[in-house]
Amino acid sequence: MVAEILKIKTPDVLDVTPLAIQRLEGGVLRLVLNNPPANTLSETMLSSLQSALDEAEQDTQTRVIILAANGHLFCAGHDLKELTPHRKDEDKGAAYFKTLMETCATVMQSIVNHPKPVIAEVNGLATAAGCQLVASCDLAIASEDATFCTPGVHIGLFCSTPMVALSRNVLRKHAMEMLLTGEAITPSHAREIGLINRVVPVDYLQKITLQYARNIAKKSSHTLKVGKQAFYQQADMGLADAYAHTAEVMTQNLLAKDAEEGIGAFLEDRTPEWTDE
């Protein structure tokens, strides 16, 4: 199934590679957080993720991205041990903290703005910026062992940046409950409030996620790019503006080669042959 494993800006030893990249059959790219047990979003991890996302955007062979993690914890958010020493900086860490938060925000926005669909495959705890990472993905499949929380209030640090992604996925009361209490929620509850799409047994997590990815990868990549972009754009508009915008998007989409081919194939009862244009 795995054609090759690459490393991004890291040593050649897989055990110390913060991000493992697996190119699977059918245009599926699997990015694996590989810094257990916590899989924190360290400077190196964020840099590796950004590089991988940028490369995938330009790679015509990549059609869908799966974001997963090694170990029993999906992602514990920022590395507090990496943050704390900077309190001794002359500005008490202000410049470093600001740069790190902006870097993380850029990675999260890169997922949302990415032309390829991104699916989170969540096994274990996704906390703070780790929960933000899940919320930033287009789809999320979780195992029965997964849990989700934004526990910053427990340590005097409100999860303000995770709040951005969280509040754009779940209703305000549910988001505020997670943010104010810091308590972990079960995968079934996460599904009920719209944070994830599906809960599956641990042994089937990779299989089910891959099924989703391969199903999506069969579609026109041009159509997916247009649709994903339009989805997030219209979500922040008023009703009239959203309809005006998507009407224009549909018009341009209808003029695309893949729409012409897809409609023709449907009318002729045959399988479409995408050119991704």
C-alpha positions as CSV (number, residue, x, y, z in Angstrom):
1,M,0.0,0.0,0.0
2,V,2.8,2.5,0.9
3,A,4.8,3.3,-2.2
4,E,7.5,5.3,-0.4
5,I,8.2,7.2,2.9
6,L,9.9,10.6,2.7
7,K,11.2,12.9,5.4
8,I,11.0,16.7,5.4
9,K,14.0,18.6,6.7
10,T,14.8,16.0,9.2
11,P,17.5,13.3,9.8
12,D,17.4,10.0,7.9
13,V,16.3,8.1,11.0
14,L,12.5,7.6,11.0
15,D,12.4,7.4,14.8
16,V,13.4,11.1,15.1
17,T,11.4,12.3,12.1
18,P,8.7,14.7,13.4
19,L,6.6,14.2,10.3
20,A,6.5,11.0,8.3
21,I,5.1,11.3,4.7
22,Q,3.6,8.3,3.1
23,R,2.5,8.3,-0.5
24,L,-0.3,5.8,-0.9
25,E,-1.9,4.5,-4.1
26,G,-4.7,6.4,-5.7
27,G,-3.4,9.9,-5.1
28,V,-3.6,9.8,-1.3
29,L,-0.9,11.5,0.8
30,R,-0.7,10.5,4.4
31,L,1.0,12.9,6.8
32,V,1.8,11.3,10.2
33,L,2.8,13.3,13.3
34,N,5.7,11.2,14.4
35,N,6.9,12.6,17.7
36,P,5.2,10.4,20.3
37,P,4.1,10.2,23.0
38,A,2.7,13.8,22.8
39,N,3.1,14.6,19.1
40,T,3.3,18.3,20.0
41,L,3.2,21.1,17.5
42,S,6.8,22.1,18.2
43,E,8.6,24.6,15.9
44,T,10.0,21.7,14.0
45,M,6.7,20.0,13.6
46,L,4.9,23.1,12.4
47,S,7.7,23.8,9.9
48,S,7.5,20.2,8.6
49,L,3.7,20.4,8.3
50,Q,3.8,23.7,6.4
51,S,6.5,22.3,4.0
52,A,4.5,19.2,3.4
53,L,1.3,21.1,2.8
54,D,3.1,23.5,0.4
55,E,4.6,20.6,-1.5
56,A,1.3,18.8,-1.7
57,E,-0.4,21.8,-3.2
58,Q,2.0,21.8,-6.1
59,D,2.0,18.0,-6.5
60,T,-0.5,17.0,-9.2
61,Q,-0.3,13.4,-8.0
62,T,-1.7,14.2,-4.6
63,R,-5.5,14.4,-4.6
64,V,-6.4,13.9,-0.9
65,I,-4.4,14.3,2.3
66,I,-4.8,12.3,5.5
67,L,-3.4,13.8,8.7
68,A,-2.7,11.1,11.3
69,A,-0.4,10.4,14.2
70,N,1.8,7.7,15.6
71,G,1.2,6.5,19.1
72,H,-1.7,6.6,21.5
73,L,-2.1,10.4,21.5
74,F,-3.0,12.4,18.4
75,C,-1.6,15.7,19.4
76,A,-1.1,17.5,22.7
77,G,-0.9,21.0,21.2
78,H,2.0,23.3,21.7
79,D,5.1,22.1,23.4
80,L,5.1,23.9,26.8
81,K,8.6,22.8,27.5
82,E,9.7,24.6,24.3
83,L,7.8,27.7,25.3
84,T,8.8,28.1,28.9
85,P,12.6,28.9,28.5
86,H,11.7,32.0,26.5
87,R,10.3,33.6,29.6
88,K,13.9,34.5,30.4
89,D,14.2,36.5,27.2
90,E,14.5,40.3,27.5
91,D,10.9,40.8,26.5
92,K,9.7,37.8,28.7
93,G,9.1,35.8,25.5
94,A,6.6,38.1,23.9
95,A,8.3,38.1,20.5
96,Y,8.8,34.3,20.5
97,F,5.2,33.6,21.6
98,K,3.8,35.9,18.9
99,T,5.9,34.3,16.2
100,L,5.0,30.8,17.2
101,M,1.2,31.6,17.4
102,E,1.4,33.3,14.0
103,T,3.2,30.3,12.6
104,C,0.6,27.9,13.9
105,A,-2.2,30.1,12.6
106,T,-0.6,30.0,9.2
107,V,-0.4,26.2,9.2
108,M,-4.1,25.9,10.3
109,Q,-5.1,28.3,7.5
110,S,-3.0,26.4,5.0
111,I,-5.2,23.4,5.7
112,V,-8.5,25.3,5.3
113,N,-7.2,27.1,2.2
114,H,-5.5,24.0,0.7
115,P,-6.9,23.0,-2.7
116,K,-6.8,19.3,-1.7
117,P,-9.3,17.9,0.9
118,V,-7.6,17.1,4.2
119,I,-9.0,14.4,6.5
120,A,-8.0,14.0,10.1
121,E,-7.5,10.4,11.3
122,V,-7.7,10.7,15.1
123,N,-6.7,8.1,17.6
124,G,-6.3,9.1,21.2
125,L,-6.3,12.6,22.7
126,A,-6.5,15.7,20.6
127,T,-6.0,18.6,23.0
128,A,-5.7,22.4,22.7
129,A,-3.9,23.1,19.4
130,G,-4.3,19.4,18.7
131,C,-8.0,19.8,18.8
132,Q,-7.6,23.0,16.7
133,L,-5.8,20.8,14.1
134,V,-8.7,18.4,13.9
135,A,-11.2,21.2,13.6
136,S,-9.2,22.8,10.8
137,C,-9.4,19.7,8.6
138,D,-12.3,19.3,6.1
139,L,-13.3,15.9,7.5
140,A,-12.4,14.0,10.7
141,I,-12.7,10.3,11.4
142,A,-12.0,9.3,15.0
143,S,-11.5,6.0,16.8
144,E,-13.5,5.0,19.9
145,D,-10.4,5.8,21.9
146,A,-10.3,9.4,20.8
147,T,-11.0,12.3,23.1
148,F,-11.1,16.1,22.5
149,C,-10.5,19.1,24.7
150,T,-9.4,22.7,25.0
151,P,-8.0,22.6,28.5
152,G,-6.1,25.9,28.6
153,V,-8.2,27.3,31.4
154,H,-6.7,24.7,33.7
155,I,-3.3,26.3,33.4
156,G,-4.3,30.0,33.1
157,L,-4.1,30.0,29.3
158,F,-7.4,30.3,27.5
159,C,-7.4,28.4,24.2
160,S,-8.0,31.5,22.1
161,T,-6.4,30.3,18.8
162,P,-8.0,26.8,19.0
163,M,-11.2,28.7,19.6
164,V,-11.1,30.1,16.1
165,A,-11.3,26.6,14.4
166,L,-13.6,25.2,17.1
167,S,-16.2,27.9,16.9
168,R,-16.3,27.5,13.1
169,N,-17.2,23.8,13.4
170,V,-19.6,23.6,16.4
171,L,-22.4,25.8,17.8
172,R,-21.3,28.6,20.1
173,K,-22.7,27.1,23.3
174,H,-20.9,23.8,22.7
175,A,-17.7,25.6,21.8
176,M,-17.9,27.8,25.0
177,E,-18.6,24.7,27.1
178,M,-15.4,23.1,25.9
179,L,-13.4,26.4,26.3
180,L,-14.8,27.4,29.7
181,T,-14.7,24.0,31.4
182,G,-11.6,22.5,29.7
183,E,-13.2,19.1,30.1
184,A,-12.6,16.3,27.6
185,I,-15.4,15.1,25.5
186,T,-16.0,11.6,24.0
187,P,-15.9,10.9,20.3
188,S,-19.6,10.3,20.2
189,H,-20.3,13.7,21.7
190,A,-17.7,15.3,19.4
191,R,-19.7,13.8,16.5
192,E,-23.0,15.0,17.9
193,I,-21.8,18.6,18.1
194,G,-20.2,18.5,14.6
195,L,-16.5,18.4,15.5
196,I,-15.9,15.1,13.7
197,N,-17.8,13.1,11.1
198,R,-17.6,9.5,12.3
199,V,-16.5,7.3,15.1
200,V,-15.2,3.8,14.3
201,P,-13.5,0.9,16.2
202,V,-9.7,1.4,16.6
203,D,-8.8,-1.5,14.4
204,Y,-10.8,-0.1,11.5
205,L,-9.7,3.6,11.8
206,Q,-7.0,3.6,9.1
207,K,-9.2,1.4,6.8
208,I,-12.2,3.6,7.0
209,T,-10.3,6.8,6.7
210,L,-8.5,5.5,3.6
211,Q,-11.9,4.5,2.2
212,Y,-13.1,8.1,2.5
213,A,-9.8,9.4,1.0
214,R,-9.9,7.0,-2.0
215,N,-13.6,7.8,-2.7
216,I,-12.9,11.5,-2.8
217,A,-9.7,11.0,-4.8
218,K,-11.8,9.5,-7.6
219,K,-13.4,12.9,-8.2
220,S,-12.1,15.8,-10.4
221,S,-9.4,17.6,-8.4
222,H,-10.4,20.9,-10.2
223,T,-14.0,20.4,-9.0
224,L,-12.9,19.6,-5.4
225,K,-10.7,22.7,-5.4
226,V,-13.4,25.0,-6.6
227,G,-16.0,23.5,-4.2
228,K,-13.8,23.5,-1.1
229,Q,-12.8,27.2,-1.7
230,A,-16.4,28.2,-2.3
231,F,-17.6,26.4,0.8
232,Y,-15.4,28.3,3.2
233,Q,-15.9,31.6,1.4
234,Q,-19.7,31.5,1.5
235,A,-19.8,30.3,5.1
236,D,-18.7,33.8,6.2
237,M,-21.2,35.7,4.0
238,G,-24.8,36.8,4.4
239,L,-27.4,34.8,2.7
240,A,-27.8,37.1,-0.4
241,D,-24.1,37.5,-0.8
242,A,-23.5,33.7,-0.4
243,Y,-26.0,32.9,-3.2
244,A,-24.6,35.6,-5.5
245,H,-21.1,34.3,-5.0
246,T,-21.9,30.6,-5.4
247,A,-24.0,31.4,-8.5
248,E,-20.9,32.8,-10.1
249,V,-18.9,29.9,-8.9
250,M,-21.4,27.4,-10.4
251,T,-21.4,29.4,-13.7
252,Q,-17.6,29.2,-14.0
253,N,-17.7,25.5,-12.8
254,L,-20.1,24.7,-15.6
255,L,-17.7,26.1,-18.2
256,A,-14.8,23.9,-16.9
257,K,-13.8,20.8,-19.0
258,D,-14.4,18.4,-16.2
259,A,-18.0,19.6,-15.7
260,E,-18.6,19.2,-19.4
261,E,-17.1,15.7,-19.3
262,G,-18.9,14.7,-16.1
263,I,-22.3,15.8,-17.3
264,G,-21.7,14.2,-20.7
265,A,-20.7,10.9,-19.0
266,F,-23.8,11.0,-16.8
267,L,-26.1,11.5,-19.8
268,E,-24.3,8.8,-21.7
269,D,-24.2,6.4,-18.8
270,R,-20.4,6.0,-18.7
271,T,-17.5,6.6,-16.4
272,P,-16.1,10.2,-16.7
273,E,-12.5,10.7,-17.7
274,W,-11.1,13.6,-15.7
275,T,-8.5,16.0,-17.0
276,D,-8.6,18.0,-13.8
277,E,-9.4,21.2,-15.7
